[in-house]
């Protein structure tokens, strides 16, 4: 019976992780480019009981941040630097340690140093390496291939010049996981870094952003299911405990 109790408690632990994740998703329902990232992974370990020749193997649930790249809704804006990544493309950025990671957040901005960043403050990576610098006196445009062009508005015939190229990767078929800072990396990789990606090119659309892929009604439905499952498992534990107590009383010798 202790096996049944342990399995029920382990399942409750997994439900607690799911519930925490649902609360996290609900809090990011309005976050630009937010992606759901949750999966329960079962790991097995051996338990040896002191004073006993028997050993048992139990499963525990651990959190795995695999990212669901299902596209979110398209939000049209008036900002020419806002981009919507088509398909399962991801955008390269530098984290706080200067390491290359990826994101779906495309609300691009120019900081005080003239460096291109996104809404989270992460520096946008250039395909050729390094960051992308903007001249505030020029007009900039981002093409569908992620190429950044600049033109001088004071020229009578303004000629566009390439000043940068967004680092875009196609993550179709690539398992990505979310890190603590919210950026993405290849699953089970030692750390953040570049990856080859799929052969198909990645396209972007300007004057648009990707909304959060979280749907409030999905979250509420899952939270109700988790709550009902929790009540059922608590009842199972109580019934097993009662059966164990009854069995012990029958084994007692008067």
Phi, psi and omega in degrees: 000332179295330175299316179296320178296316181297317179298320179294319179294320178298321178293323177296322177298318178297321178295326178294321176297318179297319181294319177298320180293321179297320177295322178295318179295318180298323180289343180248025183293339179250008182281130181295129175070013182291137180239138175291139183212090180201138174201143179267123179251132179266129174238145185249138175221158185265139179238121176255128182269129179298136179076013181227149179274351183270150174227153182228156178243126183240153178257141175234155181259134179233154182276135177231123187270046179293136188269136173264111184271022175302125184299143175269179181293149179273130180245118180276136181230175177259004183268120181292345180269353176284132181231146174248121180277123182282153176061227180246038177283152176230154185250131180282134177221167175255130179281188184295338179266006180079013180269147181282125176223186186224159181207166173252000183281121186243021176277085186279143182219164176250122182278185185295335180271002181082015181265140180282125179228177173248185186298337177273357180089004179281137182287132180284135181272144176268146180301327180275000181106147180081194181260185181239121181260139180246142172262115184298344180278351183253162175261131184246149179219141179250123180280173180293340178271001180088012178275134181258122179249149178231145177219151181268117182291344181276346178283143181294317174242094185285121178259130181281136180236135178289127180241355180180168179215122180298141177276104183245139178227142178270112183265019178294120182085000179256128178277116178249150176232154183267136178266178184296330181275003179089353179277167186248148174216168178294136182298137178068009174285154181297331180190181179294154180170177182283161175214160186292315182077177179285165184287331184293138179290161179255134178245152178234156176240127179279171181059035179201155178228159175261123177283175179297141179278000180280134175248129186299321182291329176294317180297315181297320179297315180294324179294323176295318179297319179296319180296318179294320178296324178297315179298319180296318181290326176296320178295323178296316179298318180296317180294319177296322178296319178294319179295321178295319179295321178294321179294321179294322179294326179289331182279346181291142179257122180285000000 
